[in-house]
Structures are given as structure tokens and as C-alpha cells.
Amino acid sequence: MGAVIPKIESTEATVETVTAKVPVYGAIALPIEKLGYAVLGELSAVLNAGGAAAKAKLADAGLDESVITAVEELLASVPQVAALAKAL
């Protein structure tokens, strides 16, 4: 997977160019897209570092448990997702 991350990172400009070209909503979507990647990266890092305790605290803070589970499933299939999301 280590070789895949730089390839994905290299597509950032292309993805952002496409997003920006979406009529009406592109300019709105681009910062939301960046924020989404940042949040995913941070959430993944917290779950990686904190395990079950972090999951419980996130749930106690009001984060939807289905979101936590979805991120955990993503982490299980792509463990480097935190680093990748933070890099984008």
C-alpha cells in the first residue's frame, strides 16, 4: 500500500480541478471536500491511537456510532487511511 499513497496524492490536483468545475456547486464543494478529508484523517488517527477507549469517548461526545463503525471498517481495510487523508 505504501506505493499506492503517493499515486493517490498525485491525483489531488486533478480531483480538485474536476470538483471546481462542477456548475454552481463546485466552488462550494471544494472546501467541503478538503474539510472532509481532514476530518477523516483526524478521526482515523484518534481511533488508531485510542482504540476502544477513543471509540467510547467519541460516542459519548455525540458522534454517530454508525460513522465510527464506518471509519473503523475503513481502517481495517486500509490501515494507512489516516496518513493518506491528512496528506490530501
TALINNOR-V128362 format. One record per backbone hydrogen bond with DSSP energy under -0.5 kcal/mol. CO is the residue of the C=O (numbers start at 1). NH is the residue of the N-H. If there is no record, write none. Layout:
co & nh
CO & NH
CO & NH
This chain:
co & nh
1 & 4
1 & 5
2 & 6
3 & 7
4 & 8
5 & 9
6 & 10
8 & 11
9 & 12
11 & 15
12 & 16
13 & 17
14 & 18
15 & 19
16 & 20
17 & 21
18 & 21
18 & 22
19 & 22
22 & 26
23 & 25
25 & 29
26 & 30
27 & 31
28 & 32
29 & 33
30 & 34
31 & 35
32 & 36
33 & 37
34 & 38
35 & 39
36 & 40
37 & 41
38 & 42
39 & 43
40 & 44
41 & 45
42 & 46
43 & 47
44 & 48
45 & 49
46 & 50
47 & 51
50 & 53
50 & 54
51 & 55
52 & 56
53 & 57
54 & 58
55 & 59
56 & 60
57 & 61
58 & 63
59 & 62
64 & 67
64 & 68
65 & 69
66 & 70
67 & 71
68 & 72
69 & 73
70 & 74
71 & 75
72 & 76
73 & 77
74 & 78
78 & 81
79 & 82
80 & 84
81 & 85
82 & 86
83 & 87
84 & 88
